[in-house]
């Protein structure tokens, strides 16, 4: 059974808040599966809880239901997201909930996956399980923003990031502009995204590793993606040489068989991609291809040219603009004030992130 109007009390809100926080703790760990939190309550006592495991399995419901099976009967289950009702690599969670003997299921927001969207109430209700939704909906909607966008648009959720000096310059070398605190936030962004994209120019100029170097999160570094039409990337760069340990993808339009052989030997995945009439890649089509590869959240770390083009084409869902308190003395520098101007014009919302960045500044556009 289900209710036409879902009314909740403060106790319900407390447990749903906990479920959403459990999901939030797993953000970045669950691959393409959304992080879900599950709390099971009986007689106003938490009898079990769970969150989606690494790479998305087991699901939160399975983990929680298996912890204390005897107490599941007659309990209330709080879920941050609608339980799945389709067969994938695992059976549907609605089936597990029915089998467990729970009395009531409350989920915050509907799943945007077509295979499960808006089906749980009907399935669970047919087994006399009281099913409600919408509790702390706005909080859950904000949390699942990137997941919902990717599922509905079939397009990656894209976050941009760039760092500059106090007078809006970036350097043409590998010398860091921002301080260690800002760089840790950059590494956190890498951890939270499945892929990281840049151009061959950035690779050849800076020779970056593009990995996450936060303690304990190193193995969750993103897949590296390089745009390199003519395969000019340095074969001895960190990215190319270490691709067997950390997956690297290069989009190209080259027939340089010698370079192709070298890169493939290093473990690089090469994707031959068509160019448009103006002899450039169609970035929007490239992003669709990236989505088809299973990369649904993408961080862009590149120079001024590619960043400008991405901003102009409205491809960013969010953007992090780091600004150091230092000025660059290097003559080989590029002014990017025009990027900030475009960001101010393109995004409706922005705010200075209140973090411990010492004298650096960080503006978040969304």
C-alpha positions in Angstrom: 0.0 0.0 0.0 1.1 3.6 -0.5 -0.1 6.9 0.8 -1.5 9.6 -1.5 0.0 12.2 0.8 3.2 11.5 2.6 3.4 13.1 6.1 6.5 12.8 8.2 7.4 13.6 11.8 10.7 14.8 13.3 11.7 11.2 14.1 11.4 10.3 10.4 13.5 13.3 9.4 16.2 12.4 11.9 16.7 8.9 10.4 16.5 10.1 6.9 19.2 12.7 7.6 21.3 9.8 8.8 20.6 7.8 5.6 21.7 10.8 3.4 24.8 11.3 5.5 25.7 7.6 5.1 25.3 8.1 1.3 27.4 11.2 1.4 30.2 9.4 3.1 30.5 7.0 0.1 30.6 9.7 -2.5 33.4 9.0 -5.0 33.7 5.3 -4.0 30.7 3.8 -5.9 31.6 4.1 -9.6 28.5 4.7 -11.8 26.2 3.4 -9.1 24.8 6.2 -6.9 25.9 6.2 -3.3 22.9 5.2 -1.1 22.4 5.3 2.6 20.0 2.9 4.4 18.9 2.9 8.0 16.6 0.3 9.5 14.6 1.2 12.6 12.3 -0.8 14.9 10.6 0.5 18.1 12.4 3.8 17.6 15.8 2.0 17.7 18.3 1.6 14.9 18.7 -2.1 14.4 20.9 -1.9 11.3 22.4 0.4 8.6 24.4 0.3 5.5 25.8 2.3 2.5 26.6 1.4 -1.0 29.9 -0.5 -1.2 33.0 0.2 -3.3 32.2 0.2 -7.1 28.5 0.1 -6.3 28.0 -3.4 -4.9 26.6 -4.7 -2.6 23.8 -2.1 -2.4 23.1 -0.3 0.8 19.8 -2.2 1.3 21.5 -5.6 1.0 24.2 -4.7 3.5 21.7 -3.3 6.0 19.2 -6.2 5.7 21.8 -8.9 6.1 23.2 -7.5 9.4 20.4 -8.2 11.7 17.8 -10.3 9.8 15.6 -11.3 12.8 14.9 -7.7 13.6 13.9 -6.7 10.0 10.4 -8.0 10.4 8.0 -5.2 11.1 10.7 -2.5 10.8 10.9 0.8 9.0 13.6 1.3 6.3 14.9 4.8 5.5 16.6 5.2 2.1 18.3 8.2 0.5 17.2 7.0 -2.9 14.4 4.9 -4.3 15.3 1.2 -4.1 16.1 -0.5 -7.4 13.5 -2.8 -9.0 15.5 -4.2 -11.9 17.8 -7.1 -12.4 21.4 -6.1 -13.1 24.5 -7.7 -11.7 22.4 -8.2 -8.5 18.7 -8.9 -7.9 16.5 -5.9 -7.3 16.5 -4.4 -3.8 12.7 -4.3 -3.8 12.7 -8.1 -3.8 15.1 -8.1 -0.9 12.9 -5.7 1.1 9.8 -7.8 0.4 11.6 -11.0 1.5 12.9 -9.4 4.7 9.4 -8.7 6.1 9.8 -4.9 6.6 6.6 -3.0 7.3 7.4 0.5 6.0 9.8 1.9 3.4 10.6 5.6 3.2 12.9 7.0 0.4 13.8 10.6 -0.2 14.0 10.9 -4.0 13.0 8.8 -7.0 15.8 7.1 -9.0 16.4 8.7 -12.4 17.5 5.4 -13.8 14.7 4.4 -16.3 14.8 0.8 -15.1 13.7 1.7 -11.6 12.2 5.1 -11.8 8.9 5.5 -9.9 8.4 1.7 -9.6 9.2 1.0 -6.0 5.9 2.3 -4.5 3.8 0.1 -6.8 5.9 -3.1 -6.3 6.3 -2.7 -2.5 2.7 -1.5 -2.1 1.4 -4.6 -3.8 2.9 -6.6 -0.9 1.3 -4.4 1.7 4.5 -2.5 2.5 3.7 1.1 3.4 5.8 3.1 1.0 6.5 6.8 1.2 8.8 9.3 -0.6 9.8 12.9 -0.6 11.3 13.2 2.9 14.2 15.7 2.9 13.7 15.8 -0.9 15.6 19.1 -1.5 18.6 17.9 0.4 18.7 14.6 -1.5 18.1 16.3 -4.9 21.1 18.5 -4.3 23.2 15.5 -3.3 22.2 13.5 -6.3 22.6 16.4 -8.8 25.4 14.9 -10.8 24.0 11.4 -10.8 20.6 12.6 -12.0 22.1 14.9 -14.7 24.2 12.1 -16.1 21.4 9.6 -16.1 18.8 11.9 -17.7 21.1 13.6 -20.2 23.3 10.6 -21.1 26.1 13.0 -20.8 28.9 13.4 -18.2 28.5 15.9 -15.3 31.5 18.2 -15.9 33.4 20.2 -13.4 36.1 22.7 -14.4 39.1 23.8 -12.4 41.8 26.4 -13.0 44.3 28.2 -10.8 45.9 31.6 -11.3 48.0 34.3 -9.7 46.6 37.3 -7.8 46.6 39.2 -11.1 44.9 36.5 -13.1 47.9 34.8 -14.8 48.8 31.2 -15.2 52.3 29.9 -15.8 53.6 28.0 -18.8 55.5 25.5 -16.7 55.0 23.1 -13.8 55.6 25.6 -11.0 52.6 25.6 -8.6 50.8 28.9 -8.2 48.5 28.1 -5.2 49.5 26.8 -1.8 49.3 23.3 -0.4 45.8 23.7 1.0 44.4 24.7 -2.4 46.2 21.8 -4.0 44.6 19.3 -1.5 41.2 20.5 -2.6 42.2 19.9 -6.2 43.2 16.3 -5.3 39.8 15.9 -3.6 38.1 16.9 -6.8 40.2 14.3 -8.6 39.1 11.7 -6.2 35.4 12.6 -6.6 35.4 12.4 -10.4 35.7 9.2 -12.5 37.7 10.9 -15.2 40.1 13.9 -15.6 40.6 15.5 -19.0 43.3 17.8 -20.3 45.1 18.6 -23.6 48.4 17.3 -24.9 49.8 20.8 -24.5 49.3 20.7 -20.7 50.9 17.2 -20.6 54.0 18.4 -22.6 54.3 21.6 -20.7 53.7 20.6 -17.1 54.2 16.8 -17.2 51.5 16.3 -14.6 50.5 13.0 -12.9 46.8 14.0 -12.7 46.3 11.5 -9.9 44.9 11.8 -6.4 47.6 12.0 -3.8 45.5 12.3 -0.6 46.4 9.7 1.9 44.2 6.6 1.6 42.6 7.7 -1.6 45.4 7.1 -4.1 43.8 4.1 -5.6 40.7 6.1 -6.5 42.6 8.4 -8.9 40.5 9.3 -12.0 41.0 7.8 -15.5 43.2 10.2 -17.5 41.8 11.5 -20.8 43.9 13.5 -23.2 42.8 15.5 -26.3 45.6 15.1 -28.8 44.6 15.4 -32.5 48.0 14.8 -34.0 49.5 12.6 -31.2 52.0 15.1 -30.1 52.0 14.0 -26.5 55.4 13.2 -25.1 55.8 9.4 -24.9 58.1 9.8 -21.8 55.5 11.8 -19.9 54.2 10.5 -16.5 50.8 9.9 -18.1 52.0 7.9 -21.1 54.7 5.9 -19.3 52.5 4.8 -16.4 49.3 4.0 -18.2 49.5 0.3 -17.4 49.1 1.2 -13.7 46.7 4.1 -14.2 44.4 4.0 -17.2 45.0 6.6 -19.9 42.8 7.4 -22.9 43.8 9.6 -25.8 41.4 11.0 -28.4 43.3 11.5 -31.6 42.9 11.9 -35.4 46.4 10.7 -36.4 47.8 8.0 -38.6 51.3 8.1 -37.1 51.6 4.4 -36.8 55.0 4.6 -35.1 53.6 6.8 -32.3 50.5 4.7 -32.0 52.6 1.6 -31.5 54.7 3.2 -28.8 51.6 4.5 -26.9 49.8 1.2 -27.1 52.9 -0.6 -25.9 52.7 1.7 -22.8 49.1 0.6 -22.2 47.4 3.8 -23.5 43.9 3.3 -24.9 43.7 5.2 -28.2 40.4 6.4 -29.6 40.4 7.6 -33.2 37.9 10.4 -33.4 36.5 12.3 -36.4 37.2 16.0 -36.8 34.7 18.5 -38.0 34.9 20.7 -41.1 36.9 23.3 -39.2 39.5 20.5 -38.4 38.7 20.5 -34.7 37.1 17.9 -32.5 33.4 18.3 -31.7 33.7 18.6 -27.9 30.1 17.8 -27.3 30.2 14.6 -29.3 33.5 13.7 -27.5 31.7 14.1 -24.1 29.0 11.7 -25.3 31.7 9.2 -26.2 33.3 9.6 -22.8 29.9 8.9 -21.2 29.5 5.8 -23.3 32.8 4.6 -21.8 31.3 4.6 -18.4 32.7 7.9 -17.2 29.8 9.9 -15.8 31.6 12.5 -13.8 34.5 14.4 -15.4 37.0 16.9 -14.1 38.6 19.3 -16.6 42.1 20.5 -15.7 43.7 22.3 -18.7 45.1 25.5 -20.0 43.4 28.7 -21.1 42.5 27.7 -24.7 40.5 24.5 -23.9 39.0 26.0 -20.8 37.8 29.0 -22.8 36.2 26.8 -25.4 34.5 24.6 -22.8 33.1 27.7 -21.1 31.9 29.2 -24.4 30.1 26.0 -25.3 28.4 25.8 -21.9 29.9 22.4 -21.1 30.6 23.0 -17.5 28.1 22.1 -14.8 30.4 23.6 -12.1 33.6 25.4 -12.0 36.3 26.0 -9.3 38.4 29.1 -9.8 41.5 29.2 -7.5 43.3 32.4 -7.0 46.7 32.7 -5.3 47.8 35.8 -3.3 51.1 35.7 -5.3 52.1 37.3 -8.5 54.0 35.5 -11.3 57.4 36.8 -12.2 57.8 34.3 -15.1 57.7 36.1 -18.5 56.0 33.0 -20.0 52.6 33.6 -18.5 49.0 33.9 -19.8 46.3 36.2 -18.5 43.0 34.4 -17.9 40.9 37.3 -16.6 38.6 36.8 -19.6 37.7 33.3 -18.3 36.6 34.7 -15.0 34.5 37.3 -16.9 32.8 34.5 -18.9 32.2 32.4 -15.8 30.6 35.4 -14.0 28.3 35.8 -17.0 27.5 32.1 -17.7 26.7 30.9 -14.1 23.8 32.0 -12.1 25.3 31.1 -8.8 28.7 31.6 -7.2 30.2 31.9 -3.8 33.6 32.1 -2.1 34.3 28.8 -0.5 34.9 29.2 3.2 37.9 26.9 3.7 41.3 26.9 5.3 43.2 28.1 2.3 45.4 30.5 4.1 45.7 33.5 1.7 44.4 31.8 -1.4 40.9 32.3 -2.7 38.4 29.9 -4.2 35.3 30.8 -6.1 32.8 28.0 -6.8 30.5 28.5 -9.8 27.4 26.3 -10.1 
